[in-house]
Amino acid sequence: MGLLEMGYSDPTADLHVEGVCVDFDRFLADLESVAGTTDDKCEEFPTEAYHAHMEDILTEAGLGKLKLPLLFSVVLDEWLSIHGFNYRFTFLVVDKDFFRQIHHEYEIDKDIVRKCLSADTDVIVVYTGVTRVD
């Protein structure tokens, strides 16, 4: 189970936010299984869309405007898919209290749970899976 650590800073607003994404490696594996790659730099590609979403989410969290829990998804368009279908990759954004209630459902490793609940983590994202969109 992999963990992606993310940070966002805006020195002009004295803003610094730290986040983690649980199961990011599974997201990449799922993406590779339907796209044939995880490294496409076009804006529509799910990894690029994920990072754009996370920049907005971390900014809102730093400004105290983020309402949690939040579910968001990024889509792999059929023209980027090796199977010719659209795929939706879904993520759950939670605070520490909510994470304490759900982490056992995702069988998250104790070291990752510890990192998610540490004082320097502001936002926790859990990759929940992929679905084919018909």
C-alpha positions as CSV (number, residue, x, y, z in Angstrom):
1,M,0.0,0.0,0.0
2,G,1.6,3.2,-1.1
3,L,1.4,6.7,0.2
4,L,1.9,9.9,-1.8
5,E,2.8,12.9,0.3
6,M,1.7,16.3,-1.1
7,G,2.3,19.9,0.0
8,Y,1.1,23.3,-1.1
9,S,2.5,26.6,-0.1
10,D,1.7,30.2,-0.9
11,P,4.2,32.5,0.8
12,T,2.2,35.6,-0.1
13,A,-0.8,34.3,1.9
14,D,1.4,32.6,4.6
15,L,-0.2,29.3,3.7
16,H,1.3,25.8,3.9
17,V,-0.8,22.6,3.8
18,E,0.4,19.0,3.9
19,G,-1.6,16.1,2.6
20,V,-1.3,12.4,2.0
21,C,-2.9,10.1,-0.5
22,V,-3.4,6.5,0.7
23,D,-3.2,3.8,-2.0
24,F,-1.8,6.1,-4.7
25,D,0.2,3.1,-6.0
26,R,-3.0,1.2,-6.5
27,F,-4.4,4.2,-8.5
28,L,-1.3,4.1,-10.7
29,A,-1.6,0.3,-11.2
30,D,-5.3,0.6,-12.1
31,L,-4.5,3.4,-14.5
32,E,-1.8,1.5,-16.2
33,S,-4.1,-1.5,-16.6
34,V,-6.6,0.5,-18.6
35,A,-4.3,3.2,-20.2
36,G,-1.1,1.2,-20.8
37,T,0.9,4.0,-19.1
38,T,0.9,6.3,-16.1
39,D,3.0,9.0,-17.7
40,D,1.0,11.1,-20.1
41,K,1.4,14.8,-19.7
42,C,-1.9,15.9,-21.4
43,E,-4.2,17.8,-19.1
44,E,-7.0,15.3,-19.6
45,F,-4.9,12.4,-18.3
46,P,-6.0,11.2,-14.8
47,T,-2.6,11.8,-13.1
48,E,-2.5,15.4,-14.3
49,A,-6.2,15.9,-13.4
50,Y,-5.6,14.4,-9.9
51,H,-2.8,16.9,-9.2
52,A,-4.9,19.8,-10.4
53,H,-7.7,18.8,-8.2
54,M,-5.4,18.3,-5.2
55,E,-3.9,21.8,-5.7
56,D,-7.4,23.2,-5.4
57,I,-8.3,21.0,-2.4
58,L,-5.1,21.8,-0.5
59,T,-5.6,25.5,-1.2
60,E,-9.2,25.4,0.1
61,A,-8.0,23.4,3.2
62,G,-5.3,26.0,3.9
63,L,-7.9,28.8,3.7
64,G,-10.3,26.9,6.0
65,K,-12.9,26.6,3.2
66,L,-12.8,22.9,2.6
67,K,-16.0,21.0,3.6
68,L,-15.2,17.3,4.4
69,P,-15.8,14.5,3.7
70,L,-15.5,15.1,0.0
71,L,-15.6,12.6,-2.9
72,F,-14.0,13.5,-6.2
73,S,-13.1,11.6,-9.3
74,V,-10.9,11.9,-12.4
75,V,-11.8,10.3,-15.7
76,L,-9.7,8.5,-18.3
77,D,-11.4,9.3,-21.6
78,E,-12.1,6.5,-24.0
79,W,-9.6,7.9,-26.6
80,L,-6.8,7.4,-24.0
81,S,-7.9,4.0,-22.9
82,I,-6.5,0.8,-24.4
83,H,-9.9,-0.8,-24.1
84,G,-11.9,2.0,-25.7
85,F,-14.0,2.8,-22.6
86,N,-14.2,5.7,-20.1
87,Y,-12.9,4.9,-16.6
88,R,-13.6,6.9,-13.4
89,F,-11.0,6.9,-10.6
90,T,-12.5,7.9,-7.3
91,F,-10.9,9.5,-4.2
92,L,-12.3,10.3,-0.7
93,V,-10.9,13.3,1.1
94,V,-11.4,13.2,4.9
95,D,-10.3,14.8,8.1
96,K,-8.5,12.9,10.9
97,D,-11.7,12.2,12.9
98,F,-13.4,10.7,9.9
99,F,-10.3,8.8,8.9
100,R,-10.1,7.2,12.4
101,Q,-13.6,5.8,11.8
102,I,-12.9,4.4,8.3
103,H,-9.3,3.3,8.1
104,H,-10.0,-0.2,9.2
105,E,-12.4,-0.7,6.3
106,Y,-9.5,-0.1,3.9
107,E,-7.1,-2.4,5.7
108,I,-4.5,0.4,5.9
109,D,-1.1,-0.4,7.2
110,K,-0.4,0.8,10.8
111,D,2.6,3.0,9.7
112,I,0.5,4.7,7.1
113,V,-2.3,5.2,9.6
114,R,0.3,6.8,11.9
115,K,1.5,9.2,9.2
116,C,-2.1,10.1,8.3
117,L,-2.9,11.0,11.9
118,S,0.4,12.8,12.6
119,A,0.3,16.5,13.5
120,D,1.9,17.6,10.2
121,T,-0.9,16.1,8.1
122,D,-3.7,18.4,7.2
123,V,-5.6,16.5,4.5
124,I,-6.1,12.8,4.0
125,V,-7.1,11.3,0.6
126,V,-8.0,7.7,0.1
127,Y,-8.1,6.2,-3.3
128,T,-11.3,4.1,-3.4
129,G,-11.1,2.5,-6.8
130,V,-11.9,2.5,-10.5
131,T,-15.1,1.9,-12.4
132,R,-15.9,1.6,-16.1
133,V,-18.3,4.3,-17.3
134,D,-20.7,3.1,-20.0
